[in-house]
Amino acid sequence: MKEGVNGVALAVFIFFFLAVTVMGFWAAKWRKAENENSLDEWGLGGRSFGTWVTWFLLGGDLYTAYTFVAVPAAIYAAGAAGFFAVPYTILVYPLIFTFLPRLWSVSHKHGYVTTSDFVRGRFGSKGLSLAVAVTGILATMPYIALQLVGIQAVLDVMGVGGGESTHWFIKDLPLLIAFGVLAAYTYSSGLRAPALIAFVKDTLIYIVIAVAIIYIPIKLGGFDVIFSKAGEAYAEINPATDKPRGALVPGEAGQWTYATLALGSALALFMYPHSITATLSSKSREVIRRNTTILPLYSLMLGLLALLGFMAIAAGVKVANGQLAIPQLFENMFPDWFTGVAFAAIGIGALVPAAIMSIAAANLFTRNIYKDFLKPDATPEQETKVSKLVSLLVKVGALAFVLTMDKTVAINFQLLGGIWILQTFPALVGGLFTRWFHRWALLAGWAVGMIYGTAAAYGVASPTQKHFGGSAAEIPGIGEIGYIGLTAFVLNVVVTVVLTFVLKALKAPEGIDETSPSDYTADAGDKGVQTDLPKVGAGH
């Protein structure tokens, strides 16, 4: 590990950071809106993005700095079990091909900005809409925090901010500056800023991965040497657990965990508000369909990225915090100038999703808490102003989370967020295909899934903490260790189905559906499609 500040890498990093900062503020003039005082414009980029802008935006949204750091870090720490991220991103695209175009169509027809808007309109239930909104905000907050963790990991390896004995303000000043810039251009430009910056972010990441997958193995003696050294390292006994550190191939005992985690993560990914925000910014239904066929290119990149975990072991990288393994590998193996490029890719890879996530969380608060419960007569201008302010508060909360809590806690809360967000699947995806589920049954199923998932995660211990130490536990009735989120989801669905039968038998009021079957296949050019704001109070 190099001592002091890596001046060349820092200079390159600052160059790219300044470049995307300028782009972020200039984005307010890019595709300039006729009416900037609406959530359609600030929060969804005017619903005007074509195939390539959407592709870069979704890629920048889904494949974050945390992905860049954490996926190979998981493989560095435990072996091939960390590869679950690759099959789950392969599973997700056929899945979203079936429902995202339907969500885009009905949202475009009724002016829905959030998933909660759709749930409210489909089931005539503000309570269910509120549950979906609160879950989305809670799940998004730690996700934003982890983007800041990614930036902090890069700054730590570059030696910026001083050591542990440095005053906290000086140590965290670079992160505070990065946060301030992010907050400013997001407030100013809305979704247009991350959409424009995503071009730079994704280009840098593809360049870094292409170079790393060729250059680093050559320096280490080839993949035979890399896998051999990794296998030896994984065979070593971890004194904290008295078990091998990991494995090149998941053992039989871990196969249920691997499979359920991959499937559950695939189901959850497009339940996150930021994924839907990027989707609804597209200008047509066909743009969504095309993107589900070309987004798997990012999965190829992710598979190559994951191999960096093995390379870090073979290169002899030793770090107390696994999140620093890949930044440290880059600093050890690359020339200083290209280290700066790699660090810029990670840093910008944090700014893009953090901006989209904060916008998505702010839109949920504004549309489904502020407007539905606090100020039903809010004007579009008031909605936009509130959403801008809340986007700042969300980022402040995430920053406080990072600065005051241990990084392991932040990671585990993000894992908990994944369990939570999966519980919105029945209401959202189920609602896109059928009105059969009863709104009260969906709410009860959501509550059961949330309570079970949280309680089960609370009971998971790790070598470093007693509670929330992971996201896998024994599956009731089966006895295998599996992903808690998927178990909670199954309970959610069972409760929803059973209660739907009961409530329908009792003829409980089902609420009014403000959508019609043709809404789910409408495109931008179809007659009767409207893009104004949703009918406030319709169906309630």
N, C-alpha and C positions, 0 to 999 in steps of 0.2 A: 504494500500500500504506500503510495507516494505521500510524502509529508508536505504540509503547507497547501497553498492555493495553486491549482493548476491554471496558470494565467492564460495560456493559449486556449485551452478548452473553455475557460470562462468567457474570453473575448468572443469566441465563435458563438457560444450560447447566448450572450447578450445581443449580438448582431441579429440572430434569428428572432429573439424575443422582441426586440425593438421593431423588426420588420412586421411581425404579426400584430403588434400593438397598433402600428399605423394602419394596417389592413382592417383591424377591428373597428377603429373609429371611422375609417373611410367607408366601411360597409353600410353605414347609414345612408350614403348617397348611391350605393349600388342597388339597382332595381328600385329606385326611390318610389315610395308609396304615394298614392294620391291623398290618402288620409292616414296619417301616422298614428292617430289617436284611436286605434282599435286593436284588439288582441289578435285579430286576423293578420294584421300587418306586423306588429311588434313581436307577438308570440309565435306566429306561424309563417313569417316571411311573406305574407300576402298569398299564401297557398299557391305559389307560382314556380316552384323549383321543378326543373326537368330531370331526365334520367341521370345525367352525370353529376349534377349538383346534389341530387338526392343520394346517389351512391356514395359520394365522398362524405356527405353529411351523416348518413347512417353508419358508414364505416368509422368515421371520427367519433360518433356517438357510442357505438357498441364496443369498439376495440380501443380501450382507453389506456392512459398511462399506467393505471393499475394492472391492466392486462399485460402490458409490456413488462412490468416488473414482477407481478405476482405469479403468473403461470410458470415461467422458468424458475422462479424462486421456489415454488411448490415442488418442482422436479428436483431442484438442487437439494431440498430438504428431505424428500421422502421417496423420490423415484418416479416410476412410470404412472403411479396413481394420479399425479398431477396432469396427465394427458387427458383426463376426463373432459377438459375444456374443448378439445378438438372434436370428439364425436357429438358433443352437445351442440356445437355450432353447425355441425352437418345436419343434425336432426331438425334444427329450428327452421330452416328455410322451406322445406316442403310443408311444414306445419303452418307457417305464416302465409304461404301461398294460398291456403284455403280460406283464411279469414281476414287478412289485412285489406284486400281489395273491397270486401263488403263493409268493413269499418270506414274506409276512406269514403266510399260512396254515400253511406247514410250520414256521415259527418259533414260531407260537402253539401249534401241536400239540405240539412237542417242547421248548418253553421256551428256544429259542435266543435269545441276547441279542446276538450279533454275527454277521457274515457268516462268520467263521472257524468258529463253532459249526456253522453249516450245512454248510460244506465238509467239516469233520471227520466229521459224521454221514452225509453223502451218499456220500463216497468212502472212508470208513474210513481216513483218512490224517492223522495228526497233523503230519507233515512239510509237507504241502500247506496244512493249516490254519495252521501257523506261518508259512509264506511269505506267506499272505494277511494275517495279523495284523501282521507286521513291515512289510510294504508299506504297510498302512493307517496305522500309527503314523508311519512316515517321511514319508508324504505329508501327514499332518495337521499335523505340527509347524510347518513354514513357513507353513501356512495360518493357524494361530493367530497366528503372529508378524505376519502382514500385517494382522490385525484391530487389533493394537496399533499398527501403522504408521498405520492410519486414524485412531485416536484422537490419535496424536502429530501428524499433519498438521493436525488441527483446533486442537490446543493451540498449535502453532507460529504459525498464522495469527492466533489470538486474542492472541498476544504473551505467553503464559504460559510461565514458566520462564527468561526472560532470553535473552540472545544467545549466540553461540558461545563467547564468552570466559567465560561463567558457569561456575562449578564444576559438574561433571557431576551431582552429587547434587541440587543446587538445580534445575538445568535439567530433570532427569528426575523430580523429586519428584511433579508432578501425575500422570504416567504410572504411577509406583510406587503412588500412592494408588488410582488407578483399578484397577490390577491387584490390589491387596490386597482391595478391596471385592468384585471379581469372584470372586476365589479363595474368599473367606469365604462368600458366599451360595451359590456352587456346591457347596461342601463341605457346607453345611447343608441345602440344599433339593434338590439333585440336578437332574434334568431339569425338575421343576416350576417352577424359577426362570426359566429362559429361556422356557418355554412361556407363563408369565404376562406376562413383560416384552415378549414378541413383540407383544402387542396394542398396547402403547404405541409400540414401535419402528416397526411397519408403518403405523400411523395417522399418525405424524409424517412418515414418508417420503412417503406419498401426499399429504399436505397440502403439503409442501415442493415436490414435483414439480409438483403442480397449480398452485401459485402461480408457481413459477419459469418454467414453460412459457408462461404468459400475461404475467406482469409484466415479465420481463427482455426479451423481444422488443419489447414496447411501448416500454421505455426506450431500446432500441438502434435503433428505427426500423423494425422488422419483419423477417421472415425473409428477404426479398429482400436487405436490407442485410447481414444476418448471413452468408448463404451467399456473397455477393459478396466480403466482406472475408476470409472463410475461404479462398475460392478463391485470392485474391491472396497470402495468407500461405503457402499450401501450394506455390505456384509459386516461392517464393524458394528459392535454392540453399543447402543446408546445407553450410557450409565443412568440416565433419568428414567428409562422405561425397561431396561434389561432385555431389550429386543433389538434386532438389526435395525439400522438407521432407515433402510428402505429396500427397494428391489427394482431391478430393471424391468421385470414383468410383475404385474399385480398377482399376489397369491390368491388361492381359492377363497380364503376367508374374506378377502377384500373385494370380491367380484360383485356382490350385491351392492355394496357401497358405491363402487365405481359406476355400475349400471343405473342405479336409482338416482345418483347425483347427476349423471349426464342427462337422463330423461327429465328429472325435475327442473334442472337448470334450463333445458330447452323450452319447457312449458312456461317458465317464469320470465324469460328474457324480454319478450315483447309485451309483458304486463307492466313493465316499468314505464312511468310517465314520459321519460325522455325518449324512449323508443317510439312511442306513439306520437309525440310532438314532431319528431323528424319525419315520421310517416305522413302525418296530416299536412305537412308543408308542401307536399307534392302537388303538381298541377293537374294530374289526371290519374284515373284508375290504372291505366296501362303502365304508367311510370312505376307504380308499386309492383305490378306483375313482373315487369322486366327486372326490377331490382332484386326480387327474390331469386332470380336465376343467375345474376352476376355477383351477388354478395358472397357466395361461397368462395370466391377468389381470396377473400380475407381469411377463410378457414385454412387455406393452403399456407398463407403467411403465418398463421397462428401455429400450425404444426412445425414449421421451420423455427419459429421463435422459441417454441418449447424446448428444442434441442439445445438452446443456450444454457439450460440448467445443467445438462451433462458436461458441457464445455467448461462451465465454471468450476466443476469438481476436478476435471482433468487439468485445468490450469492452476490448481492449488489455491483457489480463492478461499480465504478464511474470513468470515464475517460473523459477528454475534447476532446481527439482525439479518435474516435471510432476504429481506426486501432490498438489501444493499448489494446482493451477490452479482446481479447483472450489471448495474452501473460500475461496480468495482472491476468486473471482467472487462468491460469496455475500456476503462482507464488503464488496466494492466496490459491489454493486448493491442490496442489501436494507437497510432500516432496521435499526439495531443490534439491536432486540428480536427481529426475525424472523431475523436472522443467528444469534442465540442458539438459536432453535428449529431452524434448519437444522443447526447444529453439534451440537445435542443428538440430532437424527435420525441423524447420522453416528456420533456417539459411542456411542449406545445400539445402533445397527446393528452395532457391533463387539462389544459385550458379549454379545449373544444368541448369535451363532454361535461366539464364542470359548468360551463356557460349554458349548455342545453338543459342540463339537469335543474339548474336554478330557475330557468325560465319555465320548465315544465311544472315544478313544484309551486311556483308563484301563480301560474295559470290555474292550478287545482284550487289553491286557496281563494283566488279572486272569484272564479266562476261558481265554485261549489260550496264555499263557506261564506265569503263576504256577500256575494250577490244573492245566494239562495236563502241565507239566514239573517244577515245583518242589514243589507241595504238592497232590497229587491228592485228598487227603482233606479239603481245605479246606471249612469249613462256610459256609453262606450269609452268616452274620455276618462271618466272616473275609474272604470275597470282597468284601463291601461296604466293609469297613474299608480293604482294600488298594486298591480302586478309588478311594475318596475320596482317599487319600494320593497315588496316582499322578496323579490329576487335578491336584493341586497341583504335583507335580513337572513335569508337562507344561507347565503355565503358566509355571513358573519358567524352564524351558528356552526357551520362546518369548520370554519377556521378555529373557533373556540374549542371545538371538539378535538381538533388535531393538536392544538397547543397545550391543552390541559390534561389529555388522557394518553395512556400508553398506546403505542401504535398497534399492539396486539388486540387491545380492546376495540379499536376502530375497525380492525379487520373482522373481528367476531360479530360486531354489530352489523356489518355489511352482510355477513352470512345470515344473520337473523332477519335482515331486510329481505333477503331472497325467499326465506320461508314465508314471511308475511305477504309479499306481493303475489306469490303463487295462489293465495287464497282468493284473489279477485278474478281468477280464471273462469269459474262457473258463471258469474254474473256477466262478464264481458264477452267471452267467446261463446258461451251458451246462449246469451241474448242475441248474438249475431245470427244464429241459425234457428232459434225457436223461442216462442213466447210461453212454452209449457210450464217452465219453472215459476213457482209462486214467489213474489217479491219477499214475503216474510220468511219463506223457506231458504231463499238465497242468503238473507241476512243472518239467519240462525246458523246455516252451514258455515258462512264466513266466520262467525263468532267462535264456533267450535274449532275450526281450523286454526284460528289465531291463538286461542287459549292453549290448545294441545301443543302447537308448534313452539310457542314461547316457553311453556312449562317443560317440554322435553329438551329444548336447547339449554334451559337453565340447569338441568340436571347433568349436562355433559361436562366432565372435567378434563383438564389437560395438565401436562407437567408444570405449566406456569400459572394456571388459575383454576379455581374450584367450580366456577359456573361459566356458562356460555363458552366452553372450551372447544367447541366444534359444532358441526351441523349433521352428524350421523349418530344414530342410537338404535337400539333393538326395535325391530318392527313387531308390534303386538300380534300374537297369533302365529307368527312365522318363525321368530327366534333369530333371524338373520339381522346383521347390522346394515341399516339403509339410511337414505337421506330423509331427515325429519320432515322437510318440506313436502315431499311426495306422500308420506304417510298422512300428514295433516290434510293434504289435498284430497286423498281418498276418503277420509272421514268427513270432510266438507261435502263432497259429492253425495255420499251415502245419506247424511242428514238432510241435505237439500232435496233429494229424490223422495225420501220417506215422508218428510213434512209436506212436500208438494201434494202427494196423494191425500194426506190427512186434511190439509187446508182446502183442497178442491172438494173433498167429500163434505166438509163443513160449509162449503160455499162462502169462504172468506173473500172479502173484496180484493180484486186483483190489480186495481189501478188501471189507468187508461194508457194505451200504447199510442204515442203520437207519430209513430213511423208506419209506413206501408210497405208491402213486399217489393214493390218496384224501386223503393229507395235504396235497396241493398245492391242493386246492379247498375245504378245510374252513373253516368260519366259526366265530365265537365261540360261537354257539348250537348248533352241531352236536353230536350225541351222540358222546361219546368224546374230545372235544377237551380237552386238559389244559394247564394253564399253569404247572405246576411246573418245576423245573429239569431240564435235559436228563439223559438217562441216562448218567452218567459211565462212560466206558470201553466203552459199548455198541458193538459192531461193530469192536472193535480187537483 
